[in-house]
Structures are given as structure tokens and as C-alpha cells.
Amino acid sequence: MKVNLKVAISVYVCVFLGLTAFMVKNSIKSEEIVAMTYESGNEEIIPIVYDGMTLQELGDKLERSLNSTLKGHGHEIAKKSVELGLDPYIAEAIILQETGCAWECSTLVKTNYNIGGMKSGKGYARFNSLDEGIDAYLNNLYYNYYSKGLYTPEQMNKKYAESKTWSVKVNKYIEKIKTA
């Protein structure tokens, strides 16, 4: 099979640039892409997915910051955030800012399963289950913020919240999550 060298180089460059852009957007170091750990006793390979952690470790870390109605959903938030290419610390920090679930979740979470303070045409959005609310929130964060180049709380602030100090509060939650 004869391969056109220009085509092969073009494909390689596109893949390399795409991976590099993804790594920069998600603050991933090159050694994290290849770093893997082995579970003791079996040969299952578990990749590092974020901030030097496996998906299990990331879920455990996120879980430590959740209380009340959201307790037990840290792994779900971690998995979906990684799947979408979201910063899981930012995703959870916004949840904590919008819901109060660092302590006791708001009525909005308990009755509407709305974990992101998301609005609809008639007020706040309502979901049929907490899982549906989590998916809707993370999809909203991806499609309405990340895919539009808004990756940090400072960049999101004007669109996400009326308060000019919203990003400062979200960043404080990010630091709490990182040290949990």
C-alpha cells in the first residue's frame, strides 16, 4: 500500500495539535497521558484521567466536598466531567456555589433536582431525577460555556451569574475541593 507522505504528515499534525489543544484546555501534563497504575492482584490498567488521579481517586476527592442531597454523587460528577472534557473542580465548585450543598442543599435541589441554578422560560428548570439534573447541568456547562471558549470562572461570570463576585466565590470552592 502506497501512502502519500503529505497526507500522512497532515494527519499526524492534526492529531498532535488536537491532542495538544485538549491537554492545554484541561491543564493536563504530557506525563499524565501516559502515566498508568496497576491494581494489585490483577492486570487491569487504570489510566490517570485528571490532576494525576484515576477516575476513582477523582470521584473520591469530589465526594469529600459534597453533603446533603448530593452526597454519593461525586463519582458521577467526575465521570461525566471527564467524558465531556470539563474541569471537574470548576464543575463541582459551581454546584457548591449555586446549591449550598457544601452544607445543606437548597430547596431547588431537593424539589427540582436543579444543581446548577439553571433557569428555564418560566423560572428555574425542573428535572425528574437527580441524575437527570446532574446530566443537564454538566451538558449545560459544556455546551453553553466550554464549547464557547469560557473555561474559567472569571470568563463564565458575566454569562452565568449577575453577581460580579460570583467567580471569586467559585474559586474559593475550587481551592477547598483541591485540598479535600
Backbone as numpy.savetxt, mean C-alpha at the origin, in Angstrom:
# Nx Ny Nz CAx CAy CAz Cx Cy Cz
16.95 -19.95 -35.08 16.10 -18.78 -35.08 16.99 -17.54 -35.08
16.75 -16.65 -36.01 17.53 -15.44 -36.14 16.84 -14.32 -35.36
17.58 -13.63 -34.48 17.02 -12.56 -33.66 17.61 -11.24 -34.12
16.75 -10.28 -34.35 17.18 -8.95 -34.72 17.79 -8.29 -33.49
19.06 -7.93 -33.58 19.79 -7.36 -32.45 19.15 -6.07 -31.96
18.70 -5.21 -32.85 18.06 -3.96 -32.44 16.78 -4.22 -31.65
15.99 -5.18 -32.09 14.75 -5.51 -31.39 15.07 -6.07 -30.01
16.04 -6.97 -29.94 16.42 -7.58 -28.66 16.91 -6.51 -27.67
17.72 -5.59 -28.13 18.23 -4.52 -27.27 17.09 -3.61 -26.84
16.18 -3.28 -27.75 15.04 -2.43 -27.41 14.17 -3.07 -26.34
13.91 -4.36 -26.46 13.11 -5.07 -25.47 13.82 -5.05 -24.13
15.11 -5.34 -24.12 15.88 -5.35 -22.88 15.83 -3.97 -22.20
16.03 -2.91 -22.97 16.03 -1.55 -22.43 14.66 -1.22 -21.85
13.58 -1.57 -22.54 12.23 -1.30 -22.04 11.97 -2.03 -20.73
12.35 -3.30 -20.65 12.16 -4.07 -19.42 12.99 -3.46 -18.30
14.24 -3.12 -18.58 15.12 -2.54 -17.57 14.57 -1.21 -17.06
14.14 -0.34 -17.98 13.60 0.96 -17.57 12.30 0.81 -16.79
11.45 -0.12 -17.21 10.20 -0.36 -16.48 10.46 -0.85 -15.07
11.38 -1.79 -14.92 11.72 -2.31 -13.59 12.36 -1.22 -12.75
13.24 -0.43 -13.34 13.88 0.66 -12.61 12.85 1.67 -12.13
11.90 2.05 -12.99 10.85 3.00 -12.60 10.01 2.45 -11.46
9.66 1.16 -11.55 8.90 0.53 -10.47 9.68 0.56 -9.17
10.95 0.25 -9.23 11.79 0.21 -8.03 11.91 1.60 -7.41
12.09 2.63 -8.23 12.21 4.00 -7.73 10.89 4.44 -7.11
9.78 4.18 -7.81 8.45 4.58 -7.33 8.15 3.95 -5.98
8.60 2.71 -5.78 8.27 1.98 -4.56 9.43 1.90 -3.57
10.47 2.69 -3.79 11.62 2.73 -2.88 12.21 1.35 -2.64
12.36 0.58 -3.70 12.91 -0.76 -3.58 14.37 -0.74 -4.01
15.22 -1.30 -3.19 16.64 -1.39 -3.52 16.87 -2.64 -4.36
17.89 -2.60 -5.23 18.13 -3.72 -6.12 18.39 -5.02 -5.37
19.04 -4.96 -4.21 19.30 -6.19 -3.46 18.02 -6.81 -2.91
16.95 -6.01 -2.77 15.69 -6.56 -2.29 15.00 -7.39 -3.37
15.26 -7.07 -4.63 14.66 -7.83 -5.73 15.19 -9.26 -5.72
16.47 -9.42 -5.48 17.07 -10.76 -5.54 17.17 -11.43 -4.18
16.99 -10.66 -3.10 17.10 -11.25 -1.77 15.93 -12.17 -1.51
16.23 -13.35 -1.04 15.19 -14.32 -0.70 15.58 -15.02 0.57
14.61 -15.57 1.22 14.88 -16.30 2.44 14.23 -17.67 2.33
14.77 -18.63 3.01 14.22 -19.97 3.00 13.56 -20.28 4.33
12.36 -20.86 4.27 11.72 -21.31 5.49 12.46 -22.54 5.97
12.69 -22.64 7.27 13.40 -23.80 7.78 12.56 -25.05 7.57
13.21 -26.12 7.15 12.56 -27.40 6.99 11.97 -27.65 5.62
11.80 -26.66 4.80 11.32 -26.93 3.44 12.04 -26.01 2.46
11.81 -26.26 1.22 12.54 -25.53 0.17 11.71 -24.41 -0.45
10.64 -24.01 0.19 9.82 -22.94 -0.34 10.59 -21.63 -0.31
10.65 -20.95 -1.45 11.34 -19.67 -1.54 10.33 -18.56 -1.27
10.67 -17.69 -0.33 9.78 -16.59 0.04 10.47 -15.29 -0.31
9.94 -14.54 -1.28 10.61 -13.30 -1.71 10.43 -12.14 -0.73
11.39 -11.27 -0.77 11.30 -10.01 -0.05 10.40 -9.11 -0.90
9.36 -8.55 -0.30 8.39 -7.78 -1.09 8.43 -6.29 -0.82
8.87 -5.89 0.40 8.86 -4.46 0.70 9.74 -4.18 1.91
10.55 -3.16 1.82 11.35 -2.67 2.94 12.12 -3.78 3.64
12.67 -4.72 2.85 13.47 -5.81 3.39 12.67 -6.90 4.09
11.36 -6.91 3.90 10.49 -7.88 4.58 9.77 -8.79 3.60
9.45 -9.98 4.07 8.57 -10.87 3.32 7.15 -10.35 3.48
6.23 -10.90 2.70 4.84 -10.49 2.80 4.30 -10.78 4.21
4.68 -11.91 4.79 4.25 -12.26 6.14 4.76 -11.24 7.15
6.03 -10.89 7.05 6.61 -9.91 7.99 5.97 -8.54 7.82
5.71 -8.14 6.58 5.05 -6.85 6.32 3.64 -6.85 6.91
2.90 -7.93 6.69 1.56 -8.03 7.24 1.57 -7.96 8.76
2.56 -8.64 9.38 2.69 -8.59 10.84 2.95 -7.17 11.31
3.82 -6.45 10.59 4.16 -5.07 10.97 2.92 -4.17 10.86
2.19 -4.28 9.77 0.98 -3.46 9.59 -0.06 -3.82 10.65
-0.16 -5.09 10.97 -1.13 -5.55 11.96 -0.91 -4.90 13.32
0.33 -4.66 13.68 0.65 -4.08 15.00 0.10 -2.67 15.19
-0.23 -1.98 14.11 -0.76 -0.61 14.22 -2.29 -0.55 14.15
-2.93 -1.67 13.89 -4.38 -1.68 13.73 -5.08 -2.13 15.00
-6.21 -1.53 15.29 -7.02 -1.90 16.44 -8.48 -1.94 16.04
-9.32 -2.29 16.99 -10.76 -2.23 16.82 -11.22 -3.06 15.62
-12.07 -2.53 14.81 -12.67 -3.23 13.68 -11.65 -3.72 12.67
-10.52 -3.03 12.51 -9.53 -3.42 11.51 -8.49 -4.40 12.03
-8.51 -4.72 13.32 -7.58 -5.70 13.86 -7.77 -7.01 13.09
-6.67 -7.59 12.65 -6.76 -8.84 11.89 -6.74 -8.64 10.38
-6.63 -7.40 9.90 -6.65 -7.13 8.46 -5.32 -6.60 7.92
-4.27 -6.60 8.74 -2.97 -6.11 8.30 -2.39 -6.89 7.14
-2.57 -8.21 7.15 -2.04 -9.02 6.05 -2.78 -8.78 4.74
-4.08 -8.57 4.85 -4.88 -8.26 3.66 -4.44 -6.92 3.05
-4.21 -5.94 3.89 -3.76 -4.62 3.43 -2.37 -4.74 2.81
-1.50 -5.51 3.44 -0.14 -5.71 2.90 -0.19 -6.37 1.53
-0.95 -7.46 1.41 -1.00 -8.22 0.16 -1.54 -7.37 -0.99
-2.65 -6.71 -0.76 -3.27 -5.91 -1.82 -2.39 -4.69 -2.17
-1.75 -4.08 -1.17 -0.85 -2.94 -1.43 0.30 -3.37 -2.32
0.91 -4.50 -2.00 2.04 -5.00 -2.79 1.57 -5.35 -4.21
0.42 -6.00 -4.33 -0.12 -6.35 -5.65 -0.31 -5.11 -6.52
-0.77 -4.02 -5.92 -1.04 -2.80 -6.68 0.19 -1.90 -6.85
1.28 -2.22 -6.12 2.47 -1.38 -6.18 2.36 -0.14 -5.31
1.49 -0.20 -4.29 1.33 0.92 -3.36 2.35 0.83 -2.24
2.69 1.96 -1.65 3.49 1.97 -0.44 2.54 1.55 0.69
2.76 0.36 1.29 1.82 -0.10 2.32 1.81 0.77 3.56
2.92 1.46 3.86 2.95 2.36 5.01 2.03 3.55 4.77
2.09 4.12 3.57 1.21 5.25 3.24 -0.25 4.78 3.24
-0.51 3.63 2.63 -1.89 3.12 2.56 -2.47 2.97 3.97
-1.70 2.36 4.87 -2.22 2.16 6.23 -2.26 3.46 7.02
-1.29 4.33 6.82 -1.28 5.61 7.54 -2.52 6.44 7.20
-2.93 6.43 5.94 -4.14 7.15 5.55 -5.36 6.51 6.23
-5.39 5.19 6.28 -6.48 4.50 6.98 -6.55 4.98 8.43
-5.41 5.00 9.10 -5.39 5.40 10.51 -5.82 6.85 10.68
-5.39 7.71 9.77 -5.78 9.12 9.84 -7.28 9.30 9.60
-7.80 8.57 8.64 -9.20 8.75 8.25 -10.19 8.05 9.17
-9.75 7.03 9.92 -10.70 6.20 10.67 -10.54 6.23 12.18
-9.36 6.59 12.65 -9.10 6.50 14.09 -8.81 5.09 14.55
-8.63 4.16 13.62 -8.45 2.75 13.98 -7.11 2.43 14.63
-6.31 3.45 14.93 -5.12 3.22 15.75 -5.61 2.97 17.18
-6.84 3.43 17.48 -7.45 3.25 18.80 -8.78 2.54 18.63
-9.81 3.32 18.39 -11.17 2.78 18.21 -11.70 3.30 16.88
-12.09 2.39 16.00 -12.54 2.80 14.67 -13.81 3.65 14.74
-13.93 4.53 13.77 -15.08 5.43 13.67 -16.35 4.66 13.32
-17.46 5.32 13.51 -18.77 4.77 13.12 -18.80 4.51 11.63
-18.15 5.35 10.85 -18.10 5.18 9.40 -17.52 3.82 9.02
-16.50 3.39 9.75 -15.91 2.07 9.50 -16.87 0.97 9.96
-17.42 1.14 11.14 -18.26 0.10 11.73 -19.60 -0.09 11.01
-20.16 0.96 10.46 -21.47 0.85 9.81 -21.41 0.83 8.29
-20.44 1.52 7.71 -20.35 1.62 6.24 -19.19 0.82 5.65
-18.33 0.27 6.51 -17.12 -0.45 6.06 -16.25 0.44 5.18
-16.29 1.74 5.44 -15.54 2.73 4.68 -14.27 3.05 5.46
-13.12 2.56 4.98 -11.88 2.73 5.73 -11.01 3.88 5.24
-11.43 4.55 4.19 -10.61 5.61 3.64 -11.27 6.97 3.65
-12.42 7.09 4.31 -13.12 8.37 4.29 -13.61 8.73 2.90
-13.85 7.69 2.07 -14.23 7.92 0.68 -15.67 8.41 0.58
-15.86 9.35 -0.30 -17.18 9.94 -0.51 -17.78 9.42 -1.80
-19.11 9.45 -1.84 -19.84 9.14 -3.07 -20.73 10.34 -3.36
-21.59 10.24 -4.32 -22.43 11.37 -4.69 -23.33 11.86 -3.57
-23.69 10.99 -2.64 -24.64 11.35 -1.59 -23.99 11.39 -0.21
-22.74 11.65 -0.12 -22.05 11.64 1.18 -20.94 10.61 1.19
-20.83 9.89 2.28 -19.77 8.89 2.39 -20.19 7.58 1.73
-19.21 6.94 1.08 -19.46 5.66 0.41 -19.77 4.58 1.44
-20.61 3.63 1.03 -20.99 2.50 1.89 -20.65 1.22 1.14
-20.11 0.24 1.87 -19.74 -1.04 1.28 -20.44 -2.17 2.02
-20.54 -3.33 1.37 -21.27 -4.46 1.93 -20.48 -5.26 2.96
-19.16 -5.10 2.96 -18.32 -5.83 3.91 -17.01 -5.06 4.11
-16.30 -5.43 5.15 -15.01 -4.79 5.40 -14.02 -5.13 4.29
-14.04 -6.38 3.81 -13.15 -6.76 2.71 -13.42 -5.92 1.46
-14.70 -5.69 1.16 -15.07 -4.85 0.01 -14.58 -3.41 0.23
-14.72 -2.91 1.45 -14.25 -1.56 1.77 -12.74 -1.42 1.64
-12.01 -2.44 2.09 -10.55 -2.42 1.97 -10.14 -2.43 0.50
-10.74 -3.32 -0.29 -10.43 -3.36 -1.73 -10.75 -2.03 -2.41
-11.91 -1.47 -2.11 -12.31 -0.20 -2.73 -11.34 0.91 -2.38
-10.96 0.97 -1.11 -10.02 2.01 -0.68 -8.67 1.87 -1.39
-8.11 0.67 -1.40 -6.78 0.49 -2.01 -6.84 0.71 -3.52
-7.92 0.29 -4.16 -8.09 0.57 -5.59 -8.22 2.07 -5.83
-8.96 2.75 -4.97 -9.09 4.21 -5.07 -7.72 4.88 -4.94
-6.95 4.44 -3.98 -5.61 5.01 -3.77 -4.74 4.79 -5.01
-4.84 3.61 -5.59 -4.03 3.33 -6.78 -4.54 4.14 -7.99
-5.79 4.01 -8.33 -6.29 4.59 -9.58 -6.44 6.11 -9.54
-6.72 6.68 -8.39 -6.95 8.12 -8.32 -5.76 8.93 -7.80
-4.73 8.23 -7.33 -3.56 8.93 -6.79 -2.27 8.41 -7.42
-1.92 7.16 -7.18 -0.66 6.61 -7.69 -0.58 6.66 -9.21
-1.64 6.23 -9.88 -1.59 6.21 -11.34 -1.56 7.62 -11.94
-1.80 8.62 -11.11 -1.74 10.01 -11.56 -0.48 10.72 -11.07
0.49 9.91 -10.56 1.78 10.46 -10.14 1.79 11.06 -8.74
0.77 10.80 -7.95 0.70 11.31 -6.58 1.11 10.18 -5.63
2.37 10.16 -5.22 2.92 9.05 -4.46 3.14 9.34 -2.98
3.17 10.59 -2.59 3.47 10.95 -1.20 2.27 11.65 -0.57
2.20 11.65 0.76 1.10 12.39 1.40 1.07 13.86 0.99
2.24 14.47 0.82 2.29 15.89 0.42 1.67 16.08 -0.95
1.95 15.16 -1.88 1.39 15.26 -3.22 -0.12 14.98 -3.22
-0.56 14.11 -2.34 -1.98 13.72 -2.28 -2.85 14.72 -1.52
-2.24 15.48 -0.61 -2.98 16.30 0.36 -4.11 17.13 -0.26
-3.82 17.91 -1.25 -4.81 18.83 -1.82 -6.01 18.09 -2.40
-5.75 16.94 -3.01 -6.83 16.17 -3.62 -7.56 15.30 -2.59
-6.85 14.76 -1.60 -7.45 13.80 -0.67 -8.22 14.48 0.46
-7.71 15.58 0.96 -8.32 16.18 2.16 -8.32 17.70 2.09
-9.29 18.29 2.72 -9.38 19.76 2.77 -8.35 20.35 3.72
-8.00 19.62 4.77 -7.05 20.11 5.76 -5.65 20.25 5.17
-5.04 21.38 5.39 -3.67 21.61 4.91 -2.65 20.84 5.74
-3.04 20.35 6.92 -2.12 19.60 7.78 -2.31 18.09 7.68
-3.18 17.65 6.78 -3.46 16.22 6.60 -2.18 15.44 6.35
-1.33 15.90 5.44 -0.10 15.16 5.11 0.84 15.05 6.30
0.90 16.07 7.12 1.74 16.03 8.32 1.25 14.92 9.25
-0.05 14.84 9.42 -0.63 13.80 10.28 -0.40 12.41 9.70
-0.57 12.27 8.40 -0.32 10.97 7.74 1.13 10.57 7.92
2.05 11.51 7.75 3.48 11.20 7.92 3.81 10.77 9.34
3.12 11.32 10.32 3.33 10.88 11.71 2.89 9.43 11.88
1.80 9.06 11.26 1.36 7.66 11.31 2.36 6.75 10.59
2.91 7.21 9.48 3.90 6.41 8.75 5.07 6.09 9.68
5.56 7.08 10.40 6.68 6.85 11.33 6.30 5.86 12.43
5.07 5.95 12.94 4.62 5.00 13.97 4.56 3.58 13.41
4.08 3.45 12.19 3.99 2.12 11.55 5.39 1.55 11.35
6.31 2.37 10.85 7.68 1.90 10.61 8.36 1.41 11.88
8.05 2.02 13.00 8.73 1.65 14.26 7.94 0.60 15.06
6.79 0.20 14.55 5.95 -0.79 15.28 6.58 -2.17 15.25
